Amino acid sequence: MLKRSSKSKSGQYPLAFKVKAIKRVERGEGVWPVARDLGVTRKALYGWIRAFKAHGISVTVHLI
């Protein structure tokens, strides 16, 4: 399980954190429960998912 508040000093979440969150949603967990469990906004998680689907992993590192 990922721990909450994995933000770096720059305010960005590590790529591994984002990918694990996206994979949880892809496996069928709802966006709201995953976001709440990880301490991120639904908007952020939806953005990561959208970027991942459109551009792959490399783009997600630059988001929130």
N, CA, C and O atoms as a CHARMM CRD file, in Angstrom:
* protein
*
  256
    1    1 MET  N      0.84600  -1.17300   0.00000 PROA 1      0.00000
    2    1 MET  CA     0.00000   0.00000   0.00000 PROA 1      0.00000
    3    1 MET  C      0.89100   1.23600   0.00000 PROA 1      0.00000
    4    1 MET  O      1.93800   1.25800   0.64800 PROA 1      0.00000
    5    2 LEU  N      0.47700   2.24300  -0.71700 PROA 2      0.00000
    6    2 LEU  CA     1.20000   3.50800  -0.76400 PROA 2      0.00000
    7    2 LEU  C      0.87600   4.32400   0.47200 PROA 2      0.00000
    8    2 LEU  O     -0.24500   4.28700   0.97800 PROA 2      0.00000
    9    3 LYS  N      1.85600   5.05500   0.95000 PROA 3      0.00000
   10    3 LYS  CA     1.56200   5.89300   2.09800 PROA 3      0.00000
   11    3 LYS  C      1.13500   7.27600   1.64300 PROA 3      0.00000
   12    3 LYS  O      1.51700   7.73300   0.56600 PROA 3      0.00000
   13    4 ARG  N      0.35600   7.92800   2.45700 PROA 4      0.00000
   14    4 ARG  CA    -0.13600   9.26500   2.15600 PROA 4      0.00000
   15    4 ARG  C      0.99500  10.26900   2.18200 PROA 4      0.00000
   16    4 ARG  O      2.06100  10.01500   2.74300 PROA 4      0.00000
   17    5 SER  N      0.75200  11.39500   1.57800 PROA 5      0.00000
   18    5 SER  CA     1.68100  12.52100   1.61500 PROA 5      0.00000
   19    5 SER  C      3.06700  12.15200   1.11400 PROA 5      0.00000
   20    5 SER  O      4.06600  12.45000   1.76800 PROA 5      0.00000
   21    6 SER  N      3.13100  11.50800  -0.03700 PROA 6      0.00000
   22    6 SER  CA     4.40900  11.14000  -0.62500 PROA 6      0.00000
   23    6 SER  C      4.96900  12.25400  -1.49900 PROA 6      0.00000
   24    6 SER  O      5.83900  12.01200  -2.33500 PROA 6      0.00000
   25    7 LYS  N      4.47800  13.46000  -1.31000 PROA 7      0.00000
   26    7 LYS  CA     4.93100  14.59900  -2.10500 PROA 7      0.00000
   27    7 LYS  C      6.37700  14.92200  -1.80000 PROA 7      0.00000
   28    7 LYS  O      6.81800  14.85200  -0.65200 PROA 7      0.00000
   29    8 SER  N      7.11400  15.27900  -2.84700 PROA 8      0.00000
   30    8 SER  CA     8.48700  15.71900  -2.63500 PROA 8      0.00000
   31    8 SER  C      8.48200  17.19100  -2.24300 PROA 8      0.00000
   32    8 SER  O      7.42900  17.82800  -2.21400 PROA 8      0.00000
   33    9 LYS  N      9.64600  17.72100  -1.94600 PROA 9      0.00000
   34    9 LYS  CA     9.73800  19.13000  -1.56900 PROA 9      0.00000
   35    9 LYS  C      9.30400  20.05700  -2.69900 PROA 9      0.00000
   36    9 LYS  O      8.85000  21.17400  -2.44900 PROA 9      0.00000
   37   10 SER  N      9.44300  19.59700  -3.94600 PROA 10     0.00000
   38   10 SER  CA     9.05300  20.42400  -5.08600 PROA 10     0.00000
   39   10 SER  C      7.54400  20.44100  -5.28500 PROA 10     0.00000
   40   10 SER  O      7.03400  21.18100  -6.12600 PROA 10     0.00000
   41   11 GLY  N      6.82900  19.62700  -4.51500 PROA 11     0.00000
   42   11 GLY  CA     5.37400  19.61300  -4.62700 PROA 11     0.00000
   43   11 GLY  C      4.86200  18.58600  -5.60400 PROA 11     0.00000
   44   11 GLY  O      3.65600  18.50700  -5.84200 PROA 11     0.00000
   45   12 GLN  N      5.75900  17.79200  -6.18100 PROA 12     0.00000
   46   12 GLN  CA     5.33900  16.76300  -7.11800 PROA 12     0.00000
   47   12 GLN  C      5.37300  15.40100  -6.45400 PROA 12     0.00000
   48   12 GLN  O      6.17900  15.14600  -5.55900 PROA 12     0.00000
   49   13 TYR  N      4.48800  14.53600  -6.90700 PROA 13     0.00000
   50   13 TYR  CA     4.46900  13.17300  -6.41500 PROA 13     0.00000
   51   13 TYR  C      5.42900  12.34300  -7.26400 PROA 13     0.00000
   52   13 TYR  O      5.57400  12.59600  -8.46000 PROA 13     0.00000
   53   14 PRO  N      6.08300  11.35600  -6.65700 PROA 14     0.00000
   54   14 PRO  CA     6.98600  10.49200  -7.42800 PROA 14     0.00000
   55   14 PRO  C      6.22200   9.72000  -8.49800 PROA 14     0.00000
   56   14 PRO  O      5.04500   9.40700  -8.32600 PROA 14     0.00000
   57   15 LEU  N      6.88800   9.42300  -9.58400 PROA 15     0.00000
   58   15 LEU  CA     6.27300   8.69400 -10.69000 PROA 15     0.00000
   59   15 LEU  C      5.70600   7.36200 -10.21300 PROA 15     0.00000
   60   15 LEU  O      4.59400   6.99900 -10.59800 PROA 15     0.00000
   61   16 ALA  N      6.43600   6.63400  -9.39300 PROA 16     0.00000
   62   16 ALA  CA     5.96300   5.33600  -8.90800 PROA 16     0.00000
   63   16 ALA  C      4.64900   5.47900  -8.14500 PROA 16     0.00000
   64   16 ALA  O      3.77400   4.62000  -8.25700 PROA 16     0.00000
   65   17 PHE  N      4.50300   6.54400  -7.37600 PROA 17     0.00000
   66   17 PHE  CA     3.28300   6.81900  -6.62900 PROA 17     0.00000
   67   17 PHE  C      2.11100   6.98600  -7.58500 PROA 17     0.00000
   68   17 PHE  O      1.04100   6.41600  -7.37300 PROA 17     0.00000
   69   18 LYS  N      2.32000   7.77900  -8.65100 PROA 18     0.00000
   70   18 LYS  CA     1.26600   8.02800  -9.63100 PROA 18     0.00000
   71   18 LYS  C      0.87500   6.75800 -10.36100 PROA 18     0.00000
   72   18 LYS  O     -0.31000   6.47400 -10.53400 PROA 18     0.00000
   73   19 VAL  N      1.88100   5.98300 -10.79600 PROA 19     0.00000
   74   19 VAL  CA     1.61300   4.75900 -11.55100 PROA 19     0.00000
   75   19 VAL  C      0.85100   3.76000 -10.69300 PROA 19     0.00000
   76   19 VAL  O     -0.08900   3.12900 -11.17600 PROA 19     0.00000
   77   20 LYS  N      1.23500   3.60300  -9.43700 PROA 20     0.00000
   78   20 LYS  CA     0.52200   2.67500  -8.55600 PROA 20     0.00000
   79   20 LYS  C     -0.91700   3.12300  -8.33500 PROA 20     0.00000
   80   20 LYS  O     -1.82500   2.29400  -8.27500 PROA 20     0.00000
   81   21 ALA  N     -1.12600   4.42400  -8.21600 PROA 21     0.00000
   82   21 ALA  CA    -2.49000   4.94100  -8.04900 PROA 21     0.00000
   83   21 ALA  C     -3.32000   4.65900  -9.29500 PROA 21     0.00000
   84   21 ALA  O     -4.46900   4.23100  -9.19200 PROA 21     0.00000
   85   22 ILE  N     -2.74300   4.89700 -10.47300 PROA 22     0.00000
   86   22 ILE  CA    -3.43900   4.64400 -11.74200 PROA 22     0.00000
   87   22 ILE  C     -3.77700   3.16500 -11.87100 PROA 22     0.00000
   88   22 ILE  O     -4.88000   2.81600 -12.29100 PROA 22     0.00000
   89   23 LYS  N     -2.84700   2.30000 -11.51700 PROA 23     0.00000
   90   23 LYS  CA    -3.08500   0.86000 -11.62900 PROA 23     0.00000
   91   23 LYS  C     -4.20300   0.39900 -10.68900 PROA 23     0.00000
   92   23 LYS  O     -4.96600  -0.50600 -11.02900 PROA 23     0.00000
   93   24 ARG  N     -4.29800   1.00700  -9.52800 PROA 24     0.00000
   94   24 ARG  CA    -5.39700   0.66000  -8.61600 PROA 24     0.00000
   95   24 ARG  C     -6.73700   0.97000  -9.25900 PROA 24     0.00000
   96   24 ARG  O     -7.67800   0.18400  -9.15500 PROA 24     0.00000
   97   25 VAL  N     -6.82300   2.11600  -9.92300 PROA 25     0.00000
   98   25 VAL  CA    -8.06800   2.49500 -10.59700 PROA 25     0.00000
   99   25 VAL  C     -8.33500   1.55100 -11.76600 PROA 25     0.00000
  100   25 VAL  O     -9.47300   1.13500 -11.98200 PROA 25     0.00000
  101   26 GLU  N     -7.29700   1.21400 -12.51500 PROA 26     0.00000
  102   26 GLU  CA    -7.46300   0.30300 -13.64900 PROA 26     0.00000
  103   26 GLU  C     -7.92600  -1.08200 -13.20800 PROA 26     0.00000
  104   26 GLU  O     -8.61400  -1.77400 -13.95900 PROA 26     0.00000
  105   27 ARG  N     -7.55700  -1.48800 -12.00500 PROA 27     0.00000
  106   27 ARG  CA    -7.97200  -2.79400 -11.47900 PROA 27     0.00000
  107   27 ARG  C     -9.40700  -2.77900 -10.95900 PROA 27     0.00000
  108   27 ARG  O     -9.93300  -3.81500 -10.55000 PROA 27     0.00000
  109   28 GLY  N    -10.03700  -1.61000 -10.97500 PROA 28     0.00000
  110   28 GLY  CA   -11.44400  -1.55800 -10.61000 PROA 28     0.00000
  111   28 GLY  C    -11.78400  -0.77000  -9.35800 PROA 28     0.00000
  112   28 GLY  O    -12.96000  -0.59500  -9.03900 PROA 28     0.00000
  113   29 GLU  N    -10.77400  -0.29200  -8.64400 PROA 29     0.00000
  114   29 GLU  CA   -11.08000   0.55100  -7.48400 PROA 29     0.00000
  115   29 GLU  C    -11.57800   1.90100  -8.00100 PROA 29     0.00000
  116   29 GLU  O    -11.11500   2.37400  -9.03900 PROA 29     0.00000
  117   30 GLY  N    -12.47600   2.49500  -7.31800 PROA 30     0.00000
  118   30 GLY  CA   -13.00100   3.78400  -7.73200 PROA 30     0.00000
  119   30 GLY  C    -11.98700   4.90500  -7.52900 PROA 30     0.00000
  120   30 GLY  O    -11.11700   4.81500  -6.66300 PROA 30     0.00000
  121   31 VAL  N    -12.10500   5.95100  -8.32600 PROA 31     0.00000
  122   31 VAL  CA   -11.19900   7.08900  -8.22300 PROA 31     0.00000
  123   31 VAL  C    -11.31900   7.74500  -6.85100 PROA 31     0.00000
  124   31 VAL  O    -10.30700   8.07100  -6.23100 PROA 31     0.00000
  125   32 TRP  N    -12.53900   7.93900  -6.37700 PROA 32     0.00000
  126   32 TRP  CA   -12.72400   8.60600  -5.09100 PROA 32     0.00000
  127   32 TRP  C    -12.06900   7.83700  -3.93700 PROA 32     0.00000
  128   32 TRP  O    -11.34600   8.44400  -3.14700 PROA 32     0.00000
  129   33 PRO  N    -12.29700   6.51600  -3.81200 PROA 33     0.00000
  130   33 PRO  CA   -11.65200   5.79900  -2.70700 PROA 33     0.00000
  131   33 PRO  C    -10.11900   5.79800  -2.80100 PROA 33     0.00000
  132   33 PRO  O     -9.43700   5.92000  -1.78400 PROA 33     0.00000
  133   34 VAL  N     -9.58700   5.66500  -4.00100 PROA 34     0.00000
  134   34 VAL  CA    -8.13100   5.66700  -4.17400 PROA 34     0.00000
  135   34 VAL  C     -7.56800   7.04000  -3.81300 PROA 34     0.00000
  136   34 VAL  O     -6.58700   7.13600  -3.07600 PROA 34     0.00000
  137   35 ALA  N     -8.18500   8.09400  -4.32700 PROA 35     0.00000
  138   35 ALA  CA    -7.71700   9.44900  -4.04000 PROA 35     0.00000
  139   35 ALA  C     -7.77600   9.73400  -2.53500 PROA 35     0.00000
  140   35 ALA  O     -6.83300  10.27900  -1.96400 PROA 35     0.00000
  141   36 ARG  N     -8.86500   9.36800  -1.91700 PROA 36     0.00000
  142   36 ARG  CA    -9.02200   9.60100  -0.47800 PROA 36     0.00000
  143   36 ARG  C     -7.97400   8.81700   0.31400 PROA 36     0.00000
  144   36 ARG  O     -7.37600   9.34600   1.25100 PROA 36     0.00000
  145   37 ASP  N     -7.75400   7.55900  -0.06200 PROA 37     0.00000
  146   37 ASP  CA    -6.78700   6.71100   0.62700 PROA 37     0.00000
  147   37 ASP  C     -5.36500   7.26800   0.51400 PROA 37     0.00000
  148   37 ASP  O     -4.57300   7.16400   1.45100 PROA 37     0.00000
  149   38 LEU  N     -5.05100   7.85600  -0.63700 PROA 38     0.00000
  150   38 LEU  CA    -3.70000   8.36200  -0.86800 PROA 38     0.00000
  151   38 LEU  C     -3.51900   9.81900  -0.45900 PROA 38     0.00000
  152   38 LEU  O     -2.39600  10.32200  -0.42000 PROA 38     0.00000
  153   39 GLY  N     -4.61400  10.49000  -0.15800 PROA 39     0.00000
  154   39 GLY  CA    -4.51000  11.88300   0.25600 PROA 39     0.00000
  155   39 GLY  C     -4.28000  12.84100  -0.89800 PROA 39     0.00000
  156   39 GLY  O     -3.64500  13.88300  -0.73000 PROA 39     0.00000
  157   40 VAL  N     -4.79900  12.48800  -2.08400 PROA 40     0.00000
  158   40 VAL  CA    -4.70900  13.38000  -3.24600 PROA 40     0.00000
  159   40 VAL  C     -6.11800  13.75300  -3.67400 PROA 40     0.00000
  160   40 VAL  O     -7.08700  13.11600  -3.26200 PROA 40     0.00000
  161   41 THR  N     -6.23100  14.77500  -4.49400 PROA 41     0.00000
  162   41 THR  CA    -7.55700  15.16300  -4.97400 PROA 41     0.00000
  163   41 THR  C     -7.98400  14.25300  -6.11800 PROA 41     0.00000
  164   41 THR  O     -7.15700  13.67000  -6.81800 PROA 41     0.00000
  165   42 ARG  N     -9.29000  14.14900  -6.28700 PROA 42     0.00000
  166   42 ARG  CA    -9.80200  13.38300  -7.43500 PROA 42     0.00000
  167   42 ARG  C     -9.35000  14.03300  -8.72600 PROA 42     0.00000
  168   42 ARG  O     -9.03500  13.34800  -9.69900 PROA 42     0.00000
  169   43 LYS  N     -9.31900  15.36000  -8.73400 PROA 43     0.00000
  170   43 LYS  CA    -8.89300  16.08700  -9.92900 PROA 43     0.00000
  171   43 LYS  C     -7.46300  15.69700 -10.31600 PROA 43     0.00000
  172   43 LYS  O     -7.17300  15.48300 -11.49300 PROA 43     0.00000
  173   44 ALA  N     -6.58100  15.60600  -9.33100 PROA 44     0.00000
  174   44 ALA  CA    -5.19700  15.21800  -9.60700 PROA 44     0.00000
  175   44 ALA  C     -5.14100  13.80300 -10.17300 PROA 44     0.00000
  176   44 ALA  O     -4.46100  13.55700 -11.17000 PROA 44     0.00000
  177   45 LEU  N     -5.85300  12.87600  -9.54300 PROA 45     0.00000
  178   45 LEU  CA    -5.83300  11.48800  -9.99700 PROA 45     0.00000
  179   45 LEU  C     -6.41800  11.35500 -11.39200 PROA 45     0.00000
  180   45 LEU  O     -5.87700  10.62700 -12.22400 PROA 45     0.00000
  181   46 TYR  N     -7.51400  12.04600 -11.65700 PROA 46     0.00000
  182   46 TYR  CA    -8.08100  12.02200 -13.00900 PROA 46     0.00000
  183   46 TYR  C     -7.07800  12.58700 -14.02500 PROA 46     0.00000
  184   46 TYR  O     -6.97100  12.07900 -15.14100 PROA 46     0.00000
  185   47 GLY  N     -6.35500  13.62500 -13.64000 PROA 47     0.00000
  186   47 GLY  CA    -5.33900  14.19900 -14.53000 PROA 47     0.00000
  187   47 GLY  C     -4.23100  13.21300 -14.83500 PROA 47     0.00000
  188   47 GLY  O     -3.78400  13.11100 -15.97800 PROA 47     0.00000
  189   48 TRP  N     -3.78100  12.48400 -13.81900 PROA 48     0.00000
  190   48 TRP  CA    -2.74100  11.48200 -14.03400 PROA 48     0.00000
  191   48 TRP  C     -3.23200  10.39000 -14.97100 PROA 48     0.00000
  192   48 TRP  O     -2.50700   9.96200 -15.86900 PROA 48     0.00000
  193   49 ILE  N     -4.46800   9.93800 -14.76000 PROA 49     0.00000
  194   49 ILE  CA    -5.04500   8.89500 -15.61300 PROA 49     0.00000
  195   49 ILE  C     -5.15800   9.38100 -17.04100 PROA 49     0.00000
  196   49 ILE  O     -4.79000   8.66800 -17.97400 PROA 49     0.00000
  197   50 ARG  N     -5.66700  10.59700 -17.21900 PROA 50     0.00000
  198   50 ARG  CA    -5.82900  11.17000 -18.55800 PROA 50     0.00000
  199   50 ARG  C     -4.48100  11.29000 -19.26600 PROA 50     0.00000
  200   50 ARG  O     -4.36800  10.93200 -20.43900 PROA 50     0.00000
  201   51 ALA  N     -3.47100  11.78300 -18.57600 PROA 51     0.00000
  202   51 ALA  CA    -2.13900  11.93700 -19.16700 PROA 51     0.00000
  203   51 ALA  C     -1.52300  10.58400 -19.49000 PROA 51     0.00000
  204   51 ALA  O     -0.88200  10.42300 -20.52900 PROA 51     0.00000
  205   52 PHE  N     -1.71200   9.62400 -18.61500 PROA 52     0.00000
  206   52 PHE  CA    -1.16400   8.29200 -18.83600 PROA 52     0.00000
  207   52 PHE  C     -1.77400   7.65900 -20.07100 PROA 52     0.00000
  208   52 PHE  O     -1.06800   7.06500 -20.88600 PROA 52     0.00000
  209   53 LYS  N     -3.09200   7.78500 -20.21200 PROA 53     0.00000
  210   53 LYS  CA    -3.77500   7.19400 -21.37300 PROA 53     0.00000
  211   53 LYS  C     -3.36700   7.89000 -22.66900 PROA 53     0.00000
  212   53 LYS  O     -3.25000   7.24500 -23.71100 PROA 53     0.00000
  213   54 ALA  N     -3.15100   9.19000 -22.60800 PROA 54     0.00000
  214   54 ALA  CA    -2.82700   9.94700 -23.81100 PROA 54     0.00000
  215   54 ALA  C     -1.35200   9.85200 -24.20700 PROA 54     0.00000
  216   54 ALA  O     -1.02300   9.81500 -25.39200 PROA 54     0.00000
  217   55 HSD  N     -0.46500   9.81400 -23.20300 PROA 55     0.00000
  218   55 HSD  CA     0.95600   9.95100 -23.51400 PROA 55     0.00000
  219   55 HSD  C      1.86600   8.91600 -22.88200 PROA 55     0.00000
  220   55 HSD  O      3.06800   8.92100 -23.14800 PROA 55     0.00000
  221   56 GLY  N      1.34600   8.04900 -22.07400 PROA 56     0.00000
  222   56 GLY  CA     2.18900   7.06800 -21.40300 PROA 56     0.00000
  223   56 GLY  C      2.78200   7.61200 -20.11300 PROA 56     0.00000
  224   56 GLY  O      2.42300   8.69800 -19.65700 PROA 56     0.00000
  225   57 ILE  N      3.67700   6.85800 -19.54500 PROA 57     0.00000
  226   57 ILE  CA     4.22100   7.17900 -18.22600 PROA 57     0.00000
  227   57 ILE  C      5.02900   8.47100 -18.20300 PROA 57     0.00000
  228   57 ILE  O      4.96100   9.20500 -17.21700 PROA 57     0.00000
  229   58 SER  N      5.77800   8.77400 -19.23600 PROA 58     0.00000
  230   58 SER  CA     6.70000   9.92500 -19.19300 PROA 58     0.00000
  231   58 SER  C      6.00900  11.24200 -18.88100 PROA 58     0.00000
  232   58 SER  O      6.60000  12.09400 -18.21700 PROA 58     0.00000
  233   59 VAL  N      4.78700  11.43600 -19.33400 PROA 59     0.00000
  234   59 VAL  CA     4.08500  12.69700 -19.11000 PROA 59     0.00000
  235   59 VAL  C      3.58300  12.81500 -17.67300 PROA 59     0.00000
  236   59 VAL  O      3.52600  13.92000 -17.13200 PROA 59     0.00000
  237   60 THR  N      3.22200  11.70600 -17.05200 PROA 60     0.00000
  238   60 THR  CA     2.65000  11.78100 -15.71700 PROA 60     0.00000
  239   60 THR  C      3.62200  12.33900 -14.68700 PROA 60     0.00000
  240   60 THR  O      3.19200  12.88000 -13.66900 PROA 60     0.00000
  241   61 VAL  N      4.90600  12.22000 -14.93000 PROA 61     0.00000
  242   61 VAL  CA     5.89200  12.72100 -13.97400 PROA 61     0.00000
  243   61 VAL  C      5.83400  14.24000 -13.85300 PROA 61     0.00000
  244   61 VAL  O      6.24400  14.78400 -12.82800 PROA 61     0.00000
  245   62 HSD  N      5.34000  14.93100 -14.86100 PROA 62     0.00000
  246   62 HSD  CA     5.29500  16.39000 -14.85100 PROA 62     0.00000
  247   62 HSD  C      3.99000  16.95800 -14.29500 PROA 62     0.00000
  248   62 HSD  O      3.83500  18.17400 -14.18500 PROA 62     0.00000
  249   63 LEU  N      3.07100  16.09100 -13.95300 PROA 63     0.00000
  250   63 LEU  CA     1.78200  16.55800 -13.43500 PROA 63     0.00000
  251   63 LEU  C      1.78800  16.58100 -11.92800 PROA 63     0.00000
  252   63 LEU  O      2.38500  15.71600 -11.28600 PROA 63     0.00000
  253   64 ILE  N      1.14800  17.53800 -11.38100 PROA 64     0.00000
  254   64 ILE  CA     0.91400  17.74100  -9.94900 PROA 64     0.00000
  255   64 ILE  C      1.86700  17.00700  -9.11800 PROA 64     0.00000
  256   64 ILE  O      1.79900  17.07800  -7.89100 PROA 64     0.00000
